[in-house]
Amino acid sequence: MVNYRHTSRGGSIMPKITKRQQATIELKKHTLQVAGKLFKENGVENVSVQDIVKAADISVGSFYHHFSSKDEILHIYMMTLTGQIDELLSHIHEDNIIDGIIECLCIFDDFLMEQGVEFIKSYYNGYNAFLVDSNAKSPISDKIVELYDKGVKQGILDPKIDKNNFIYECMIIQRGIFLDYALRDGSYDMKELTNKFIRAYFKSIMLNA
């Protein structure tokens, strides 16, 4: 049975979370935090489900009751972290569309460099099915779409360019940089290459370039 509670304003009612539901939320949050710590310290490939359940002090059955796989908990971990950059995105300079989009991408560069090169090597591989999820969205991609629409309205970007292809091509460029950064063991600042190659890409799609 679902319990309900009245809101402070009266009138409308909202479902009340039971103790069992709260315990489930806390367990998932705890498991996610433990898994994230292990991923960051050891690299994704070097962390198993058994490592996670041992560190989180939960059973294997409990893990699979809440998460379908290690890849899923990794995906949730990434979405949780990227969700924390909303504040940074709110300060993006929108006067210059190109600069704004590059700023968005560089925010993610900073985020990944903070996770460490071993994490990048492990996360960006051919076995991570979530990387090819066509329905996956993030605060960064949403902001880029917003800037893209402004660029089209301002006559800076060609409206004939498919929006989804635009996002996909920016993503491919950035992932190539992630790969090179990982291959070179994080020996440079990714933001410099992001700035260079994204500007070159824009030259090929801008009106009156």
C-alpha positions as CSV (number, residue, x, y, z in Angstrom):
1,M,0.0,0.0,0.0
2,V,1.2,3.5,-0.9
3,N,1.1,6.0,1.9
4,Y,0.4,9.7,1.1
5,R,1.1,12.9,2.9
6,H,-0.4,16.4,2.5
7,T,1.9,19.1,1.3
8,S,2.5,22.2,3.4
9,R,0.2,24.2,1.2
10,G,-2.7,21.8,1.6
11,G,-5.0,20.5,-1.0
12,S,-2.6,18.3,-3.1
13,I,-1.1,15.1,-1.8
14,M,2.2,13.4,-2.5
15,P,3.2,9.8,-2.0
16,K,5.2,9.2,1.2
17,I,8.4,7.2,1.0
18,T,8.2,4.1,3.2
19,K,11.1,3.1,5.4
20,R,11.8,0.2,3.0
21,Q,11.9,2.4,0.0
22,Q,14.2,4.8,1.8
23,A,16.5,1.9,2.7
24,T,16.6,0.9,-0.9
25,I,17.5,4.4,-2.0
26,E,20.3,4.6,0.6
27,L,21.7,1.2,-0.4
28,K,21.8,2.1,-4.1
29,K,23.5,5.4,-3.2
30,H,26.0,3.7,-1.0
31,T,26.8,1.1,-3.6
32,L,27.2,3.7,-6.3
33,Q,29.6,5.8,-4.2
34,V,31.7,2.7,-3.4
35,A,31.8,1.6,-7.0
36,G,32.8,5.1,-8.2
37,K,35.6,5.2,-5.7
38,L,36.9,1.9,-6.9
39,F,36.6,2.9,-10.6
40,K,38.5,6.1,-10.0
41,E,41.3,4.4,-7.9
42,N,41.8,1.2,-9.9
43,G,40.4,1.8,-13.4
44,V,37.1,0.3,-14.5
45,E,38.6,-2.9,-16.1
46,N,40.3,-3.7,-12.8
47,V,37.1,-3.6,-10.8
48,S,34.7,-6.6,-10.7
49,V,31.2,-6.9,-9.3
50,Q,32.7,-9.0,-6.6
51,D,35.1,-6.2,-5.7
52,I,32.1,-3.8,-5.5
53,V,29.9,-6.0,-3.3
54,K,32.8,-6.8,-1.0
55,A,33.7,-3.1,-0.5
56,A,30.1,-2.1,-0.2
57,D,29.4,-5.0,2.2
58,I,26.4,-6.2,0.3
59,S,25.4,-9.5,-1.3
60,V,25.8,-10.4,-4.9
61,G,22.1,-10.9,-5.1
62,S,21.4,-7.5,-3.6
63,F,23.7,-5.9,-6.2
64,Y,21.9,-7.6,-9.2
65,H,18.5,-6.7,-7.7
66,H,19.4,-3.0,-8.1
67,F,21.8,-3.1,-11.0
68,S,21.8,-5.3,-14.1
69,S,25.6,-5.2,-14.5
70,K,28.9,-3.4,-13.8
71,D,28.4,-1.4,-17.0
72,E,25.0,-0.1,-15.7
73,I,26.4,1.1,-12.4
74,L,29.3,2.7,-14.3
75,H,26.8,4.5,-16.6
76,I,24.7,5.7,-13.6
77,Y,27.9,6.9,-11.9
78,M,28.9,8.9,-15.0
79,M,25.4,10.4,-15.3
80,T,25.4,11.3,-11.6
81,L,28.8,13.1,-11.9
82,T,27.9,14.9,-15.1
83,G,24.7,16.0,-13.5
84,Q,26.8,17.9,-11.0
85,I,28.2,20.2,-13.6
86,D,24.9,22.1,-14.1
87,E,26.2,25.0,-12.2
88,L,29.2,25.4,-14.5
89,L,27.0,25.2,-17.6
90,S,24.8,28.0,-16.2
91,H,27.8,30.3,-16.6
92,I,28.6,29.4,-20.2
93,H,29.1,32.5,-22.4
94,E,26.4,32.5,-25.0
95,D,27.3,35.7,-26.8
96,N,29.6,33.7,-29.0
97,I,28.0,30.4,-30.0
98,I,31.3,28.6,-31.0
99,D,33.0,29.7,-27.8
100,G,30.0,28.5,-25.8
101,I,30.0,25.1,-27.3
102,I,33.7,24.7,-26.9
103,E,33.3,25.7,-23.2
104,C,30.7,23.0,-22.8
105,L,33.1,20.4,-24.2
106,C,36.0,21.6,-22.2
107,I,34.0,21.3,-19.0
108,F,33.7,17.6,-19.7
109,D,37.4,17.5,-20.5
110,D,38.1,18.8,-17.0
111,F,35.7,16.3,-15.5
112,L,37.4,13.4,-17.2
113,M,41.0,14.6,-16.4
114,E,39.9,14.8,-12.8
115,Q,38.8,11.1,-12.9
116,G,42.3,10.1,-14.1
117,V,43.8,8.6,-17.2
118,E,43.2,5.0,-16.0
119,F,39.5,5.7,-15.7
120,I,39.4,7.1,-19.2
121,K,41.3,4.1,-20.6
122,S,38.8,1.8,-19.0
123,Y,35.6,3.7,-19.7
124,Y,36.2,4.4,-23.4
125,N,36.4,1.0,-24.8
126,G,34.5,-1.1,-27.4
127,Y,32.8,-3.2,-24.7
128,N,30.9,-0.3,-23.1
129,A,27.4,-0.6,-24.6
130,F,26.2,2.6,-23.0
131,L,28.6,4.7,-25.1
132,V,26.5,3.9,-28.2
133,D,23.1,4.5,-26.6
134,S,21.4,6.8,-29.1
135,N,18.9,7.8,-26.4
136,A,21.5,8.8,-23.9
137,K,21.5,12.5,-22.9
138,S,23.5,14.6,-20.5
139,P,23.4,18.2,-19.3
140,I,26.3,19.0,-21.6
141,S,24.6,17.6,-24.7
142,D,21.4,19.5,-23.8
143,K,23.3,22.7,-23.5
144,I,25.0,22.2,-26.8
145,V,21.6,21.6,-28.5
146,E,20.4,24.9,-27.0
147,L,23.5,26.7,-28.3
148,Y,23.1,25.0,-31.7
149,D,19.5,26.3,-32.0
150,K,20.7,29.8,-31.2
151,G,23.5,29.5,-33.8
152,V,20.9,28.6,-36.5
153,K,18.6,31.4,-35.5
154,Q,21.5,33.9,-35.6
155,G,22.5,32.7,-39.1
156,I,25.8,31.4,-37.9
157,L,25.2,27.7,-38.5
158,D,23.6,26.2,-41.6
159,P,20.0,25.1,-40.8
160,K,20.4,22.3,-43.3
161,I,22.8,20.5,-40.9
162,D,21.0,17.8,-39.0
163,K,21.1,18.6,-35.3
164,N,21.7,15.0,-34.3
165,N,24.5,14.6,-36.7
166,F,26.0,17.9,-35.4
167,I,26.0,16.5,-31.8
168,Y,27.3,13.1,-33.0
169,E,30.2,14.7,-34.9
170,C,31.2,16.8,-32.0
171,M,31.2,13.7,-29.8
172,I,33.3,11.7,-32.2
173,I,35.9,14.5,-32.3
174,Q,36.0,14.7,-28.5
175,R,36.2,10.9,-28.1
176,G,39.1,10.8,-30.5
177,I,40.9,13.3,-28.2
178,F,40.0,11.1,-25.2
179,L,41.6,8.1,-26.9
180,D,44.8,10.0,-27.8
181,Y,45.0,11.5,-24.3
182,A,44.8,8.0,-22.9
183,L,47.3,6.6,-25.3
184,R,49.8,9.3,-24.3
185,D,49.1,8.7,-20.6
186,G,47.6,12.1,-20.0
187,S,50.7,14.0,-21.0
188,Y,48.8,17.2,-22.1
189,D,45.8,19.3,-21.4
190,M,42.8,17.9,-23.5
191,K,41.2,21.3,-23.6
192,E,43.8,22.6,-26.0
193,L,43.1,19.9,-28.6
194,T,39.3,20.3,-28.1
195,N,39.6,24.0,-28.8
196,K,41.7,23.4,-31.9
197,F,39.8,20.6,-33.5
198,I,36.3,21.9,-32.7
199,R,37.1,25.3,-34.2
200,A,38.4,23.5,-37.4
201,Y,35.1,21.5,-37.5
202,F,33.1,24.7,-37.2
203,K,34.9,26.3,-40.2
204,S,33.5,23.5,-42.3
205,I,29.8,24.0,-41.3
206,M,29.5,27.7,-40.7
207,L,27.7,30.0,-43.1
208,N,30.0,32.6,-44.7
209,A,33.1,30.8,-43.2
